[in-house]
Amino acid sequence: MAKWKNIGGDGFNFELAIDGTNKGLFLDKTPLENRFGYKYGDVKIDKGKIHTNINLPNYLRKTNTIPFGLVDSIHLGSVLNDIEQGLNNVLYGKIDDDSDVMKSTAKSIECNITMRVMGNATCSQVLNLINRAFYEGTNLVYQRASVKCRYDKENETVIIKKKNYYTLKCYDKSLEQSREGNIVENGLLRIEIVMLDRLIRKLFVGKSTIRDVLTKKGLIRIIDEYKRIFIEDVINEHIKPCLSEVEKILFTSLVETGKQKETLVLYKEIIVDEQVLRKALIRWYKLNDNDEKSARQNASSYISRYKPKYGFPENIIDTIRAFSKLCK
């Protein structure tokens, strides 16, 4: 079960339309709290709908740094009981007695992997690769001043939208928790998939009530769908082609210019990991009559010599590979 430790659910948003005389009701956001005193969700009424938000990790833990995984699923019975009791307490006398709020249907489901970046990688550098790999549309990128130079920028969040299907949200979880006053280890990266209406209907075959979704079977479906999207769309459709294309661009430049330094000046910004540069250099050295061993040695020597000056990112691919491993 250890492989599930870093992957699981987070926020779940449900909605129920109100009919009849109750349609004009309004209720400010009201927290839901379990017997341990943890606020794990909230409910509000607005524009003829009851909106229920559940943050599963917060039912068990003070923060949502660790997602709600399969090892936590033994608590789902208690979760459902507390949700039903909490909703009934908040909504008692406000809606018709025969209204079953537990029939609220899911409108968004968050599932994520949260783990530390590998080696010398930074969250900002991994986010740079993900942002560049999804080049088709306009991504939302939040940046902050760099620690090394306040006039330089580091990435803290990248948001990529697949309309009505899912939203890919990747961000520096350590930074978020630090701003909230929580102490966690540095370098925690969260890659989250927010499943939206069309995907949820397909996943749960139209039956996506609170009782249907917040079960072990429902959690397995959600995690499996996360894994499928991450491998098929994020990795196979975007990250791998991006790495391959960047390597090809660098190799072509080396062939055309015959100069490593000129290639670095032209394309430093798209060297998302030194492994990509290394592969391009090896191909180029082999093209210039170097054997495999000499080509590798020359590439390593060149990278070592210019790394202090250009600061090639490293362990970015290793980090993506570690996330991918949890989805196998």
BELRAVEN-V625163 format. One record per pair of residues at least 24 apart in sequence whose C-alpha atoms are under 7 Angstrom apart, sorted by the first residue. I is the first residue (numbers start at 1). J is the second residue. Records with the same first field share a line. If there is no record, write none. Layout:
I=J  J
//
This chain:
3=326
4=69  70
5=69
6=66  67  113  114  115
7=67  69  112  113  114
8=67  68  69  111  112  113  223
9=56  67  68  69  110  111  112
10=55  56  57  67  68  110  111
11=54  55  56  109  110
12=53  54  55  108  109  110
13=52  53  54  106  107  108  109
14=51  52  53  104  105  106  107
15=49  50  51  52  104  105  106  107
16=49  50  51  101  104  105
17=48  49  50
18=48  49
22=95
23=48
24=48
32=86
34=59  82
38=62
66=114
67=112
73=216
76=214  215
102=209  210  211
103=209  210
104=209  210
105=208  209  210
106=208  209
107=196  197
108=194  195  196  197
109=194  195  196
110=192  193  194  195
111=192  193  194  223  226
112=190  191  192  193
113=190  191  192
114=188  189  190  191
115=188  189  190
116=187  188  189
117=187  188  189  319
118=315  318  319
119=315
120=314  315
121=313  314  315  316
122=187
123=172  187  189
124=154  155  156
125=313  316
126=316
127=155  158  170
129=272
130=239
131=158
133=238  239  242
134=238
164=196  197  198
165=195  196  197  198  199
166=193  194  195  196
167=193  194  195
168=192  193  194
169=193
193=226
227=327
231=324
243=276
246=270
247=276  277  279  280
250=280
251=280  281  284
254=284
255=284
272=313
273=312  313  314  315  316  317
274=312  313  314
//
